[in-house]
Amino acid sequence: MADANPRLWLPCTELTKALEGPIARNRIDRVTTRSGDAGATSLADGRRYAKHDIAIEVVGALDEANSFLGLLAAATTELGEDLTLVQSRLFDAGAAVATGGSEVDWEAETGRIEEMTERLNASLEPLAEFVLPGGGEAAARCHVARTLVRRAERTFWLLAEDKPALAETGIGGWLNRVSDLLFVMARRLAREERLWRPVRT
């Protein structure tokens, strides 16, 4: 097992719970179900939702951010384990939205993200100006991932207004810290930082 890809071995506890049951088995066995052709879809709670429902928007935003982190991981091996952790918890966050609850200790996970951010930031020079997105392929992808996590955070809080239990999970704060982490990661990956140039008068 030592030679296995480490990206395959971080458990996604909430995703595992969400994928239990006959609905999940049918999804795995049959990819095309045609059940969403009329503009509605199902989550792990068994309910049907309009595809424009905010809950579906949140799950989609989390998936989009996670997918782009995969694109980032394909561009660099420097941050592999850290990215795998973030991607795993993004799955858990999506599962929490899909099931309406979470057993993940999001406060502890937020602390882990803060520790990662401090560790990576320690080797960087202090910023003198705002950073422009870019700085190389990997850094640019990281900036896009950061903005996608921000969007996921915004849509999460929109949903949480009507779901107090979801608001209390701590997922919103965790997403906020992840966007901070990705900013630091982008700086770490940048071959050359491009700084904002204010208008000179």
N, C-alpha and C positions, 0 to 999 in steps of 0.2 A: 504493500500500500504506500510505501514511502515515495515511490516514483510517480504516484498518481498526481494528476493536475490538482493543485491545492484549491483552485477555483470551484471544484466540484464538491468540496467536502465541508462547507459551512452550512449547518442546518438552518432552514427557514421554518421555524416552528409554527408560525401562524399560517404560512402557506400550506404546510403539511396538514394542519387541521382543516383548512378551507377546502382542500382537495379530497377529503374523505367523503364517502357516500356515493350513491348511484349516479347522481348528476355529474360528479367529477369523472367517474369511470366512463360514462357515456361520452364525455368530451374527449377523453384520452383515446378511446377506441374509435371514435368517429369525429374527425375534425370538422367536416361540413355537415351541419345539422339542418340548415335552412330555417331554423327557429327564429332567426333575427331578421329575416327578409322584410318583415312588416314594420320595422322601426322600433322593436322592443327586444330586450335581452334579459338574461337572468344573472344574478349574483349567487354567491355561495349560500345565502340565506334562503334560497329557493324562490324569492319574489321576482316578479317581472318588472322591469323598469324601461321607460322610454330611453332610447339611446342618447337623447339630449338631457337626461336627468343629471343633476349635479353629482350624484354618487358615481355614475358612469364616467362623468368628466374627471373626477378625482382619480379613479382607478386608471383611466387612460393616461392622465398626466403623470402619474407615478410610473406607469409602464414605459411611457415615452422617455422620461428621465433615465430610467434603468437601462433602456436600450441604447441610449446615447453614451452612458457610462461604459457599456460593452464596446462601443465604437472607440471610446478613449482607451480602454484596456488593450484593444488591438493595436494601438499606436505606440504603446510604451509598456515596458516591463518594470519600470522603476517603482511604481505604486501598486503593483498587482494585488498584494494581500490587503492593503487598505481599501482598494476599490471593491474587492470581493466582499468585504465586510459591509460596505455601504450598499452594494447591490442586494445582498442578502436581506438586509433590514428594509430596503425599499419593497421587496417582495412581501415581507411581513406587514409593512404599512398598508399595502394594497389589500392583503388578506384581511386585515383588521377592518378596513372600510367595507369589504365584501361581506363580512360576517357580523359586523356591528359591535365587535369587542376585540380585546387583545390581552394576552397573558405575558407579552414581552414587557420587561422592566425598561420602559422608554427613558426614565430618568437616568438609569445606569448607562444605557446606550448613548444618551446625550453626553454623559461624562466621558465616555470612550472617544466620541468624536472630538470633544474639546481637547483631550489629551493628544490625539493625533494632530490636531491643528497646531497646538503649541509646539509639538516635536518638529513638525515640518517648518514652521515659521521661524524657529530658533536659528536656522542657518541663513535666513534671508536678510538683506539689508533693509533698514526702515524705508518706508515710502516717502518720497518728497512730493509726489504729485499723484493724481488718479492714473490708474493703469488702463490703457486701451486694450480691448480684447485682441488677441493675436500672439505673436512671439514664437511662432512655429506651429507645426501641425498638431502635436499633442496638446500644447498649451491652448490653442484655439478651440480644440474639441472640448477641453476642460471648461472653458468659458461658456460654451454653448450648454454643456451639461449643467453648469451653475444656474444659468437662466431658466432652464427647464425645471430644476428643483424649486426655484423661486415660484414658478407658475404653479407647480404642484402644491406648494405651501399656500398660495393664495386661494386656490380652489378648495383645499382642505378646510380652511377656516370658513369659507362660504358654506360648506356642508355642515361644519361643526356648529354653526349658529342654530341649526334645527336639531342637532344631535348632541346634547350636553355630555353624554357618556363618552362620545368620541373625542370631544374637546378635552376631557379630563385624562385621556390616555397619555398625553405628553408627546404625541406624534408631531404636532405642530411645532413645538420647540425643537425637536430633533431635526426636522426638515430645515429649520432656520440655521442650525449649526452646520448642517451638511453643506449648505450654500457657502457659508464662511470657509469651511474646509476646502471646497472646490476652488475658491478664489486663491487660497494659499497654495493649493496643488498647482494651479495654473501658473502662478509665479515661480514655483519650483521647477516646472517643466519648461518655462520660457527660455529659449536660446538667447534672446535679447528683448528686454522689456521695452514696450512702446508706451511712452508717457503722454498724457494729455497736454496739449499746448494751448493755453488760454489766449484769447484775442488780446493783442497788445494795442493799447490806445495812447 
